[in-house]
Structure formats: C-alpha cells, structure tokens
Amino acid sequence: IDNALHPYTKALITAVCEPIPGKSNTIKEIPIKGEIPSAADIPPGCR
C-alpha cells in the first residue's frame, strides 16, 4: 500500500483522513483518468 502503483488505489488511499493533532484534515484530491463504463453495456473486465 505504501508504494501503490494503480491510480485508483492511490486515490482510495489518499481519501482516508488520518487524525493528526494540529493538522488540517483536508483530503488531497487525485484525479483518476479514464471514463466510467456503461452500466447498460458492462465491459468484460468489469464482470
């Protein structure tokens, strides 16, 4: 997890707030490239 390579994994890891006293609990957004697959025509890799 410390060296995640997949963009989606990186985004999930950064979405978790760590309670650090004196530090702002803002979440750093990481853009995920690509498109959302169609729910009506699910790609084979999503099954």
N, C-alpha and C positions, 0 to 999 in steps of 0.2 A: 504494500500500500504506500510506503514511503517513496517509492520510485515508480508510481503508476505511469503507464505509457498511453493508455487509451483515453481519448478526450472525454468520453462520458464518465469514466471512472474518476478522472481528475475533477470534473465538475461536481460529482457526488461528494467527494472528499472535502472540497472547499465549501460545500453547502452546510457542513456541520459546524456550528459555533462552539468554540472552546471557551469556557468561562475563565478568563484571566483577569484578576483584580487590577483595576486601573486602566484596562484597555477597552476601547470601544468594541462592542460586539457587532460590528458590521460584517456583512458577508461579501467577499470578493467574488464578483461575477466572472465566470469564464464562458465565453461564447462557444457554443457547440455548432460546428459546421455541418451542413447537410440538410436534408429535408425530412419531414415527418412522413412515414409511409402511410399509404391509403388504408383506412380501416375496411373499406369495401373490397379492396384487392390486395390482401396481405402478401408481401413478398415472401418467397420461400425461406429466406434466412430468419424470418421472424416467427416461424411456427415452432 
